[in-house]
Amino acid sequence: MMRRGGELPNPGITVRAMRRIVKETYTLPTHHHTYFELLYLTEGRMEVCIRNKTMRAGAGDLLVYFPFEDHTEKVFNGVYAFTWIRFESDLAQSSTSFPAPQQIEPVIHLPWPDRFQQLFDQMILDQQIEDPWSRLILHGHLMVFFGLLQRATRFMQDHQQIGIISTDNSQRIQQILAHIHENLQNDLSIRELASRAVMSESHFSHLFKEFIGVPPRQYFIYARMRKAQNLLLNSKMPIHEIAARVGYEDARYFARTFRRIVGLAPSKFREQGTL
């Protein structure tokens, strides 16, 4: 069986954000890693064969690969963007431990995507800083991630038990998420999204927030800003064109919104060159 990757650099944690255009669907041969590997998809689609099952993953899904766990990945053509986190096994054994294989599915749709993404972004930023406190801070971020993942897993289990998130509802919300990411340049109303989910506006808004952690409109704005971040870093497109690409006719309004969400002006964010 193929093994991909060797030892991780000190302090045993690596976090990266990647985005690319996949021209043709491809399949990676069955392989495993000697460490934990997590992939958080922000754009694109893939399929993974693991634990004797085949599972699909899309935007907002977290793929969890335990050390020495064989898996096969198929990546579909189109935009493919994700954050991956790799860490050594001994870091998973702590007071805030990583869930055991029987406690977590290989593919899970995370609630509260903005909270997870902000944590990943901060991990990437702190990983690039070399000072006496970098190791401690990065380990602290990882412990926060473990705790947040445990909380998210319990949240999903509890809400499934009381019927708030049924399989049918989960599929509907995931379809809405895919629709949002495919239409960031358009103005999507709550009425339109609720109609697509075959729900009343009030029920849809309540269910969306229960499942995702933020209201639909807030998620839509955040998804636009994430798309803008990727375009700023991975293209030479002028800022006013990026604004139009994510649905803002007024570039100045886009810049104000971007600064409010991201904390930097678009030009400054591009200058820093990091997610």
N, C-alpha and C positions, 0 to 999 in steps of 0.2 A: 504494500500500500504506500502511496506517495506521501511524503512528509514535506510540508511547505513551511519555510522559515526556521530559523534556529533560535538562539537565545536573544532575548530582548535587551536593549541597552539599559544601563543603570538609569533610573531606579526601578527597572522592571515593568514600566508602563509606557506605552506608545499610543498617542491619539493623533489621528489625521483626518482631514476632510478632503474628499476627492470628488471631482466632477469630470465626466468625459462624454463624448458622443459615441455610442456603439453603433457602427454602421451595419453590422450583421450579427444576428443572434449567435452566441457561442456557448460552449459547455466546458467547464473546467473538470478534468478527470477527478475521480474519487481521491480524496486526500484528507489529512488531518494535521493538526498543529500540536506542538508540545506545550502550548500555553492557551489561555482563554482568548477567544476572538469574538468580538461582538460587532455586528454591522447594523447601523441605524440608517435606513433608506430615507432620503428626502425627495428624491425623484427617481422615476424609472420602475422597472418590474424585473423580478427574477424568480426562479424556481429552485428549490433545494430538496434533495433527496437525503433524508437523515432519519435514523431510528426506525427504519423500515417503513417510512411514509414519505410521500411527496407533498410539499407544501408550497403555495404561492406567497410572494411577498411584494408589497408596494410601498408607496410613500407613507411614512409614519410607523412602519414595522421595524421591530428589532429582531435580528437573527442572532441566536446564541449558540456558539460552538464551544463545547467543553474540551479540555485537553485530550488528545488522542481519540476524539470522536470523529469517525469517518463521515464524510459528506461529499455530495456532488452538487455543483452549482451551475445553473443555466442563467445567463444574463440576456435579456431580450433587447432587440435593437431600439435605439432612441436615446434620449438623455438618461444618463445613469449617474446619480450623485448620492454620496453616503458619507457618514462619519464612521471610522472604525476605531475600536479600542482593543488593545491587546495588553494583557497583563499576566504575570507569572502566577502559578497555582498557589504559592504560599501567601500571596496577597489576598486571596479569597477566603482564607481562614483567619478571621478576626472577630472582634466583638460584634461587628456588623457584617456577618458573613454573606457570601453570594448564595442565592438560592440553589438547592440541590437539583439534579436533573429531574427527579420525580415531582418537583415543585413548580417547574417552569417548562413551557412548551418551547421547541426550537424556534418558532416564529410567533411573536406576540405583537399586537397592535397597542402601542403605549398610549395611555391617557396623558394629559397635560404635556403635549409636545413642546410647547414653548419653554416650559421649565426644564425639560431634559436637554433641549437644544442649547439653551443659555448655559447650562452646566458644561456641555461638551465644548462649546466655544471658549469658555473660561479655561478649561483644561488645556486646550490647544494653545491658548495665549501663554499660560503659565509654564507650559512645557518648553517654550522658547527662551525663557528667562533663566540665566545661569547665575545663581547666587547661593549662599549657604542655606536658604530656606526653601529652595525649589522642590527638593525631594519631599519635605514635610508637607508643603502645600499641595503637591500633586497627589500624594497619598491621601490627604484629607479630602480632596475632590472625589477620589475613588470611593472612599468610605461613604460620602454623601450619596454618590450614585448607587452604591449597594443598598443603602437604606431607602432611597427613593424607589428603587426597583422593587424591593420587598413590599413597600407601601402600595405601589401600583398593582402588584400581583394580588395582594389582599383586597384592594379596591375592586378589581375585576371579578374576583371570586365572590365577594359579598354581593355585588350588584347583579351578578348572574343568578345567585340564589334567590334574591327577592324579585327577580323578573324584570329589573330595569333594563338589563342588557341581555336580550335573548340572542340566539344565533342569527335570527332574521334581522333584528335591529342592528346587530353588529355589522352584518353584510351591507345593510342600507347605509349606515354611517360611513363605512369604508368606501362605498361607491360615491358618496357625496364628497369625501376627501379627494378621491381621484378626479372627480369633476371639477372641484375647486382648483387643483393644481394644473389641470389642463386648460383652465379658462381665467388665468390671473389677469389677462389683459382686458377682460370684460367686467362690467358691473353686474354682480350676481346678487339678487335680492333674497331676503329670507323667504319670501313667498315662493320664488322660483325653486329654491333648494328644498323647501318643505314639500312642494308639489312633486318634485323629482323623487323624493323619499316616500311619497304617498302618505303624508302626515299633515296634521294641522300645524300652523305656524308655531303655536304655543308648545305643542307636544314635541315638535322637531327641535325647537330651541332648547327646551329642557333636556331632552335626550342627548343632544349634541354636547351640551355643557357637562352632563353627567359622564359621558363617555370620553370626551377630549380634554375637559378641564377648563375650557374657556368658551365664551359665546361664539357662535358662528362668525359674526362680523369681525371679532378680534382675531380669530384664527385666520380669516381671509387676509386681513391686513398683514399679519405676521408672515404668512406664506408669500405674499408679494415682496416683503422686505428680504426674505431669504433668497428669493429668485433674483432680486436686485443685487444682493451681495455677491452671488455667484457670477452675474454678468459683469459686475465691476472688477472682479478679480480675474476672470477668465476670458475677457474680450476687451477690445479697444473701442467699443461702442461709446459714443458721447453720452453724457449723463442725461440729456434731454431725450435721447432715443431709448435709453434704459427705462426712464420714467414712463414713456409711452408703451413700452413692452410689458410693463406690469400694471398698466391701466390708469396712468396719471397723465392727463393732457397738460396740466400745469406743472412744469418742472420745479418751480419754487415750492409749491405745495408738497410735491414728492420729497424734496430735500428736507423740508421741515418734518414731515412724517418719518423719514428715514432717520434723521437725527434723534427724534423722540424715542424711536424703537431701539435703534442700534447704539446710540450714544455718541456717534460721530457723524459729521457731514459726509455725504457720498464721496466728495473729492479727497477728504482726509482718509476715509476708509480705504479707498483705492491706493492712496499713497503708502499706507501702512502695509498693504498687501498680505493680509492674513485674515482667516476666518476664526 
